[in-house]
């Protein structure tokens, strides 16, 4: 079939769809959108084919309601992309925004949702994004269906707050009903406060039975960036606000977080946001760990992250993830069965065009779909085949619910085997870690920002001509003739000290913690945390090739074995195991020079790569002008702004977690975490905080609890802030339900009230 025939079929489908009431196939949007082409130039034949393929994909897309909480750059980016009504995939997607202030997301009248314009720089490859490679510009223009300003006050009684309205859909000016997906788009430092607010709202709506049917798919609740112990904070929020009368959730809840923030975006003007690039991998942790949760997460997150357009795939982390990320491959087997099974067929058992669209990838698949659709149309006209087969394709079927192809998790009848078998049973890996604590730990320990930002800040805001002044608050001279402030990566990462610190901390000290912790928490043979060390995939490959993996660093330093011996002594209250007869008496334990293979080369490559990254070179450093009176050569004085997320997220909710874990593992922090301590101490001085104890002269550091006894430790996400001070206590903490449920307590109550016990 030729291209012309394909496009003619598209015209036929569009006309037939209009004739048969295609407007019923999506939830109507109450707000008229501004249509805009995704391409700044006239659509080519390839673009028209791609659009046709997307129109078929839209026939299998179920209605979805997404709530974005927070007014960040991520919210602005998603608002422009998901609210772009010119993209067919958005037709049945209701988008809500809940924010503390309506200034950014409401128009000047204070009522109408504001339209946002996103200009995306699409790289040839997100894996290697350099300006020397071809790029193209894509423009998205869209707005949310409704905006809710929740302020700071909760409402007593049955009256609903704006946030509760946004979740339940009651009183919402759209037809989305209860939400399917809640996404926190905010700095890591705001996670706990928003989770607390969200938990109070959910408990109230649960009591009022306004969360939706108990048979509905779980509400997915999560964040685009899982640093800082997101699941730890969820446990805190939902346990401290659990009402005394709470007996369980009327609709299931699921927690998720992405390992890396998917967008590099920045808004400098209300209504406009620039998307400089996308992270090359989309890796996610979900809880609970089971096949149904993963399948639902894939469906709603694929749509949120526009995977139909970018070609990216979602990769699940943890023990059930692929072998490449340290799991046993459970999800891979599930995906083959569930996502490609006949559960995506229509109610008559016909393998619909929607199922074909699910597998579509490019023009070749579009041709296949068009051919299949033409055959179904002809069969429907001729009526020469049995009725079940002669039914028109879903795009022509006029149904009250507007969707014919229904995902298994929204069907009222049980799926067929083998999907039923997978959905009703658990793999061994799911049983080993039912709440996916190790998957979330992977996101917490392997996020890139906490590695890069603090080290670059220390290097950038150092004045070699006035060390004393820059030590106090980071004040440095700057000539704004080229840029108003230094470029954070292009100027900061270019300094040799930045590459050296990143290599020493991320290539050694963090690896000591990862390897020791993974040995103590993970089932033998699994490596869900260390398999994703280093953040970026290219850097990880290089470190592994040079023999610098967490396992290798843990063994060379002797710290992993030493930690396991200490844990043996602590757990069994006995002396450590006898030394192996082949073990050298002179084995040195601890961090020391020479442990990292090719350290100098790696440091130089790190500085060069970050300072020449096409996605990052436009990012400016967070600065405050100290003295705006320029000298003769135009130089002014600037210092870092400690109120920005470069500080508040990545210091106390990044590096401090590593220091806290190292302390409970029994490390000598002054020896084993020397450079991490150096960076935190320098930054906390600029912030006027004490997240770790200051350095003490002489030999007074040996027995000090550098993290536990710090004045502002409770403002960090170190495990000590959660009351966790040993490996055993960490294991117990991670067994708590992330949504405050007390299933074991209810089981105990039933046991105590049972007939058997009553006779005793």
Buried (B, 14 or more C-beta within 10 A) or exposed (E): EEEEEBBBBBEBBBEBBEEBEBEBBBBEBEBEBEEBEBBEEEEEEEBBBBBBBBBBBBBBBBBBBBBBBBBBBBBBBBBBBBBBBBBBBBBBBBBBBBBBEBEBBBBEEEEEBBBBBBBBBBBEEBEEBBEEEEBEEBBBBBBBBBBBBBEEEEEEEEEBBBBBBBBBBBEBBBBBBBBBBBBBBBBBBBBBEBBBBBBBBBBBBBBBEBBBEEEBBBBBBBBBBBBBBBBBBBBBBBBEBBEEEBEEBBBBBBBBBBBBBBBBBBBEEEBEBBBBBBBBBBBBBBBBBBBBBBBBBBBBBBBBBBBBBEEBEBBBBBBBBBEEBBBBBBBBBBBEBBBEBBBBBBBEEBEBBBBBBBEBEEBEBBBBBBBBBBBBBEBBEEEEBEEEBBBBBBBBBEEEEBBBBBBBBBEEEEBBEBBBEBBEEBBEBBEBBBBBBBBBBBBBBBBBBBBBBBBBBBBBBBBEEEEEBBBEBBBBBBEBEEBEBBBBBBBBBBBEBBBBBBBBBBBBBBBBBBBBBBBBBBEEEBBBBBBBBBBBEEBBEBBBEBEBBBBBBBEBBBBBBBBBBBBBBEEEEEEEEEEEEEEEEEEEBBBBEEBBBBBEEBBBBBBEBBBBBBBBBBBBBBBBBBEEEBEEEEBBBBBBBBEBBBBBBBBBBBBBBBBBBBBBBBBBBBBBBBBBBBBBBBBBBBBEBBBBBEEEEEEEBEEBBBBBEBEBBEBBBBBBBBEBBBBBBBEEBBEBBBBBBBEEEEEEEEEEEEEEEEEE
